[in-house]
Amino acid sequence: MKIKGKTKDDFEKWFINDHKIGRDSMGILCFLMKGVLVPFWFLPKSMQWGVLVDYFDSCEIHIDIHPILDYNNTSYTKVLEYIVIVVELNKEVDFNREDIEVKSRPQARENALIKAQEIRETQLNK
C-alpha cells in the first residue's frame, strides 16, 4: 500500500504536521508508539489504511468501500464483492463513471488508493 509522487510528499508533510512527529536519523517517516520510533511504511497495510483515509479526507477526497452481501431471507451469509467509490467533494459528479468491483477488501483498498492518488495528483498539479 504505497503512494508516490507529489501525493506522497504532501502526505508526509500532513502526517508530520498532524501527528507532531517526524523522521528518524535516516530520513524515514516515523511516529512514536509506546516509546518506540516506528517507521510508518513498515506498519501492516490495514494499520496504514486509516491514516491514509484521514489524509485523503483532509484533501476533500472521499473513499467508500462498500461490501455487497449475500442474503438468504434470514441473514447475511457472505460477502459477494466490494464496490469502491472514490469522489472529490465539491466537484461535479460524473454519473457515467464505472465504480470498481473487486472480490477482497485488500484489493478494494489498493484500488481505492490508486484512484484517490490520481485525484490528489490532479489537485496538486493545478
N, C-alpha and C positions, 0 to 999 in steps of 0.2 A: 504494500500500500504506500506508494510513493507519489509525491507531487514534484513538479520540476519547474524550471524556468523562473519567470518573474513571480509566479504564484508561490513557489517555494520560498523565495526571498521575502515576499510580502508576509507569508505565513509565519516565518521565523521572527520577523520584526514584531508582528502581532503577538506571537507566543511570548516573547521576551517582555513586551510591554504589559500584557495581560497577566502574566504569571510572575512578574518581577524576578525572573530567573534568566540566566544567560548561557554562555558557552564555557566549556571546560578549557584547560590549557592547550588542547589540540584543536579548538575551534568547533567542537561538536556541540550541537544544541542539546542542553540538558535541563533537568529540573531536580529539585531536592525531594527525595522520598524517604521518609524515616531516617533522616540524617545522611543519606547516601545520594551522591550525584548520579542520576540515571540518564543515559542518552535517550532522548525521546524516540528516535527512529529504531531503537532496539526493543521497544515495548512490543508486546503482541499486537497484531493488527486490530483486534477488537478493542484494545485499550486506546490505540491511536484514533480510532474512528470517532469517538465522542468529541475529542478535542478538534479534529478536523471539521466536524459538522458545526461546532461552535464558531470556528473561524469563518466558514462559508456563510453562516447565518449573519455574522458581522459585516459581510460583504453584500448582503441582501440577495444571497443565493440560497434557495430553499431546496433541501433534499428530502424526498419522501420515498421510502421503501415500504411497499405495501404487500403483505402476503395474500395470495389468493388461496382460500381454504376449501377443502372438500367437505361436504356436509351430507350426513346420511339420515336426515329427518329428525334426529335427536341430538346429534353432537357433531362437532368438527372432528374430522378423522385424520387429516394430513394436510400439509402444505403442497399445493399443486405447482405453484411457481411464485415468483416475486415480480412485482411491477415496480420499476424505477422511474420516478418523475423528478426532474431537476429543472427548476424555473428561477428566473431572475425576477425579483419583486419589482413592482412599479414599471414593468415593461410589457408592451403589448403581447398578448398570448397568441401563440401560433397553434390554433386548434387542429392543424393538419400534421403536427409533429407526431412521430411514432414513439410511443413510450417503449422503454426497454423491458423485455421479459426474459428472466433467467430462472434457473432451477434451484439455486442455492443462495443463501444470504451473503456468504463471502463474495460470490460472483456479483451480486447486486451492489455490494459496497464498492467493489472495484469499478464497475460500470458507472456508478453514481459519481465517484471521484473523477473519473475521466471526463464526464460531461460537465461537472462543476468546475473543473480546471479549465476546460475550453471557454466557459463563460467568463471565468475570472481573468484569463489571459486577454480576452477581448476588452474587458473593463480596464485592465492595466495598460493596454496599448492605445487607449483613446487619447 
